[in-house]
Amino acid sequence: MGMATIRETIPTNWAEVKLSIVIPAHNEEGSIQATLESLHTVLTREAIPFETVVVNDHSSDGTLAIIRQMQTRESRIHVVDNQGPGGYGHAVRQGLKVFTGDCVAIMMADLSDDPEDLVRFYGKLVEGYDCVFGTRWSKGGNVIDYPWPKRVINRTANTLVRIAFNLRYNDCTNAFKLYRRHTIDGLHPLLSPHFNLTLELPLKAIVRGYTYAVVPNSWRNRKSGVSKLKIKEMGSRYFFIMLYCLIEKYFSKGDFKKPELLQ
């Protein structure tokens, strides 16, 4: 979608909603600069007010030095050290404590997420939704160089989630999502220390009654570095979060519902 086409879909309050992007980064020296540069180029072009919050997750390579150097040229980059245990969930939760925007997107540091998709997410959010969820597996979505074993596991897991929660949405484990600040505030306490946070956030938002839109997005496999997702270690953790959210859905009696839904 070209720049002019994107702008035709933008509501009039486009520039009134500050966007924060939380990016966890563990040993991403091969991609973090390109990720930030591409993100900033697109968002600046679209005149979206934004900040990027990069959470250095115990990197032992040159990741932090690269970010610090970029900060000297770009004031909208903020870096936070994950002072707690390492892991995707811990790092993202650290970023969610400090972002200053009206809404927050969670993106990866490895160039797998497309900044052009974030523009579409943002345009949809300012229409009035509490959240925008990406889907790589519906019309308009795309995956490039997605490992076959990972694809089978992904589709199986998402099918189980969809059936268990009676959802039409088919990509809950997609990390690329956008939330309003009040939505994030309403999802606490967050439990997941690892990649199961990608499941906890949307399921809690859905169960608690927050409105959401689904927008197709693309995903591209990393070109450098090593994936941090260890599939063998994550099965039971995803299952735990799914059960936790199911218990809340059927037994919490609405105690955690979005405030305006309560009578």
C-alpha positions as CSV (number, residue, x, y, z in Angstrom):
1,M,0.0,0.0,0.0
2,G,1.5,3.3,-1.0
3,M,1.8,6.4,1.1
4,A,-1.1,8.3,-0.4
5,T,-3.4,5.2,-0.1
6,I,-2.5,4.9,3.6
7,R,-3.3,8.5,4.3
8,E,-6.7,8.3,2.7
9,T,-7.7,5.8,5.4
10,I,-6.4,7.9,8.3
11,P,-9.0,9.4,10.7
12,T,-8.7,13.1,11.5
13,N,-7.3,12.5,15.0
14,W,-4.3,10.7,13.5
15,A,-1.7,13.0,15.1
16,E,-3.4,13.1,18.5
17,V,-2.6,9.6,19.6
18,K,1.1,9.0,20.6
19,L,2.4,5.6,19.7
20,S,4.9,3.7,21.7
21,I,6.8,0.7,20.3
22,V,8.3,-1.8,22.8
23,I,11.1,-3.9,21.3
24,P,12.7,-6.6,23.4
25,A,16.3,-7.2,22.3
26,H,18.6,-10.0,23.3
27,N,21.8,-10.3,21.2
28,E,20.4,-8.6,18.2
29,E,23.5,-6.6,17.0
30,G,23.0,-7.9,13.5
31,S,19.5,-6.4,13.1
32,I,18.6,-3.9,15.7
33,Q,19.9,-0.9,13.8
34,A,18.1,-1.8,10.6
35,T,14.9,-2.5,12.6
36,L,15.0,0.9,14.3
37,E,15.9,2.8,11.1
38,S,13.2,1.3,9.0
39,L,10.6,1.8,11.8
40,H,11.6,5.4,12.3
41,T,11.6,6.2,8.6
42,V,8.1,4.9,8.0
43,L,6.6,6.5,11.2
44,T,8.3,9.8,10.5
45,R,7.0,9.8,6.9
46,E,3.5,9.2,8.1
47,A,3.8,12.0,10.8
48,I,2.8,9.7,13.6
49,P,3.9,10.9,17.0
50,F,5.9,8.0,18.5
51,E,8.7,6.7,20.7
52,T,10.6,3.4,20.6
53,V,11.4,1.7,23.9
54,V,14.1,-0.9,23.4
55,V,14.5,-3.3,26.3
56,N,18.0,-4.7,26.4
57,D,17.5,-8.2,27.6
58,H,20.9,-9.2,29.0
59,S,22.6,-8.9,25.7
60,S,26.3,-10.0,25.7
61,D,27.1,-8.7,22.2
62,G,27.1,-5.2,20.7
63,T,23.4,-4.6,20.9
64,L,23.4,-2.1,23.7
65,A,26.3,-0.1,22.2
66,I,24.5,0.1,18.9
67,I,21.4,1.4,20.5
68,R,23.3,3.9,22.6
69,Q,25.0,5.2,19.5
70,M,21.7,5.6,17.7
71,Q,20.3,7.6,20.7
72,T,22.9,10.3,20.1
73,R,21.1,11.0,16.8
74,E,17.5,10.2,17.6
75,S,15.9,11.4,20.8
76,R,12.8,9.2,20.3
77,I,14.8,6.1,21.1
78,H,14.8,5.1,24.8
79,V,16.6,2.1,26.1
80,V,15.7,0.2,29.3
81,D,17.7,-2.6,30.8
82,N,15.8,-5.7,31.9
83,Q,17.0,-5.9,35.5
84,G,15.1,-9.1,36.2
85,P,15.4,-12.6,34.8
86,G,16.0,-12.9,31.1
87,G,13.3,-13.8,28.7
88,Y,10.9,-12.3,26.2
89,G,8.0,-12.0,28.6
90,H,10.1,-10.3,31.3
91,A,11.6,-7.9,28.8
92,V,8.3,-6.9,27.3
93,R,6.7,-6.5,30.7
94,Q,9.6,-4.1,31.6
95,G,8.8,-2.0,28.5
96,L,5.1,-2.0,29.4
97,K,6.0,-0.4,32.7
98,V,7.7,2.7,31.2
99,F,6.2,3.5,27.8
100,T,4.6,7.0,27.7
101,G,2.3,6.8,24.7
102,D,-1.5,6.6,24.4
103,C,-1.1,3.2,22.8
104,V,1.7,0.6,22.6
105,A,2.8,-1.9,19.9
106,I,5.0,-4.9,20.6
107,M,7.4,-5.6,17.8
108,M,10.4,-7.9,17.3
109,A,14.0,-6.7,17.0
110,D,14.9,-9.1,14.1
111,L,13.1,-7.3,11.2
112,S,10.4,-9.9,11.1
113,D,7.7,-7.3,11.5
114,D,6.9,-4.7,8.8
115,P,6.6,-1.1,9.8
116,E,4.1,-0.5,7.0
117,D,1.8,-3.0,8.8
118,L,2.1,-0.9,12.0
119,V,0.8,2.1,10.1
120,R,-2.3,0.1,9.2
121,F,-2.6,-1.1,12.8
122,Y,-2.4,2.4,14.0
123,G,-5.0,3.7,11.5
124,K,-7.4,1.0,12.7
125,L,-6.8,1.6,16.4
126,V,-7.6,5.3,16.1
127,E,-11.0,4.4,14.7
128,G,-11.9,3.5,18.3
129,Y,-10.8,0.0,19.0
130,D,-9.1,-1.0,22.3
131,C,-6.7,-3.4,20.5
132,V,-5.5,-4.4,17.0
133,F,-4.4,-7.9,16.4
134,G,-2.3,-9.1,13.4
135,T,-3.0,-12.2,11.5
136,R,-0.5,-13.8,9.1
137,W,-2.8,-16.6,8.1
138,S,-5.8,-14.9,6.6
139,K,-6.4,-13.1,3.2
140,G,-3.9,-10.3,2.9
141,G,-1.4,-11.9,5.4
142,N,1.9,-13.3,4.4
143,V,4.7,-15.4,5.8
144,I,8.2,-15.6,4.2
145,D,10.6,-18.3,5.0
146,Y,8.5,-19.7,7.8
147,P,10.1,-23.0,9.0
148,W,7.7,-25.9,8.2
149,P,7.8,-27.6,11.7
150,K,7.1,-24.3,13.3
151,R,4.2,-23.7,10.9
152,V,2.6,-27.0,11.9
153,I,3.0,-26.3,15.6
154,N,1.7,-22.8,15.2
155,R,-1.4,-23.7,13.3
156,T,-2.2,-26.6,15.6
157,A,-1.8,-24.4,18.7
158,N,-3.9,-21.6,17.3
159,T,-6.7,-24.0,16.2
160,L,-6.9,-25.3,19.8
161,V,-7.1,-21.8,21.2
162,R,-9.7,-20.8,18.6
163,I,-11.9,-23.8,19.5
164,A,-11.4,-23.5,23.3
165,F,-12.4,-19.8,23.3
166,N,-14.9,-19.9,20.4
167,L,-13.0,-17.4,18.4
168,R,-12.8,-16.5,14.7
169,Y,-9.4,-14.9,15.2
170,N,-6.8,-17.4,14.1
171,D,-3.3,-16.0,15.1
172,C,-3.4,-15.4,18.9
173,T,0.3,-16.3,19.2
174,N,1.3,-13.6,16.8
175,A,3.5,-11.3,18.9
176,F,2.7,-8.2,16.7
177,K,-0.2,-6.5,18.3
178,L,-1.2,-2.9,19.3
179,Y,-3.0,-1.9,22.5
180,R,-4.4,1.3,24.0
181,R,-2.8,2.3,27.3
182,H,-6.1,1.7,29.2
183,T,-6.2,-1.8,27.8
184,I,-2.7,-2.7,29.0
185,D,-3.7,-1.3,32.4
186,G,-6.7,-3.5,32.5
187,L,-4.8,-6.7,31.7
188,H,-2.7,-6.8,34.9
189,P,-1.4,-8.8,36.6
190,L,0.7,-10.3,33.8
191,L,2.1,-13.7,34.5
192,S,4.1,-14.9,31.5
193,P,7.9,-14.7,31.7
194,H,8.5,-16.1,28.2
195,F,6.9,-16.1,24.7
196,N,3.6,-17.2,26.3
197,L,3.0,-13.5,26.9
198,T,2.0,-13.3,23.2
199,L,-1.0,-15.5,24.1
200,E,-1.7,-14.0,27.5
201,L,-2.2,-10.5,26.3
202,P,-4.8,-11.0,23.6
203,L,-6.7,-13.8,25.5
204,K,-7.1,-11.6,28.5
205,A,-8.2,-8.6,26.4
206,I,-10.8,-10.8,24.7
207,V,-12.0,-12.4,27.9
208,R,-12.2,-9.1,29.7
209,G,-14.3,-7.5,27.0
210,Y,-12.0,-5.1,25.2
211,T,-12.8,-4.4,21.6
212,Y,-10.4,-5.5,18.9
213,A,-9.9,-5.4,15.2
214,V,-8.0,-8.0,13.2
215,V,-5.6,-6.7,10.4
216,P,-3.5,-8.9,8.1
217,N,0.2,-8.6,8.5
218,S,3.3,-10.1,7.0
219,W,6.1,-11.9,8.7
220,R,9.7,-12.5,7.5
221,N,12.2,-14.9,9.0
222,R,15.2,-13.3,10.6
223,K,18.3,-12.8,8.4
224,S,20.8,-12.7,11.2
225,G,21.1,-13.9,14.8
226,V,19.4,-16.8,16.5
227,S,15.7,-17.2,17.2
228,K,14.9,-16.9,21.0
229,L,11.8,-19.1,20.8
230,K,12.5,-22.6,22.1
231,I,9.5,-24.6,21.0
232,K,10.3,-27.7,23.1
233,E,10.3,-25.5,26.2
234,M,7.2,-23.5,25.5
235,G,4.4,-26.1,25.0
236,S,3.5,-26.4,28.7
237,R,3.8,-22.7,29.3
238,Y,1.4,-21.9,26.5
239,F,-1.0,-24.5,27.8
240,F,-0.8,-23.0,31.3
241,I,-1.7,-19.6,30.0
242,M,-4.6,-21.0,27.9
243,L,-6.0,-22.8,31.0
244,Y,-5.6,-19.7,33.2
245,C,-7.5,-17.6,30.7
246,L,-10.2,-20.3,30.3
247,I,-10.7,-20.4,34.1
248,E,-11.0,-16.6,34.2
249,K,-13.5,-16.7,31.3
250,Y,-15.8,-19.2,32.9
251,F,-15.3,-18.8,36.7
252,S,-14.2,-15.2,37.5
253,K,-17.9,-13.9,37.3
254,G,-16.8,-10.8,35.4
255,D,-14.5,-9.5,38.1
256,F,-11.9,-8.4,35.6
257,K,-14.2,-7.1,32.9
258,K,-13.5,-3.8,31.1
259,P,-14.9,-1.2,33.6
260,E,-17.6,0.3,31.3
261,L,-19.1,-3.1,30.8
262,L,-19.9,-3.5,34.5
263,Q,-23.4,-2.5,35.6
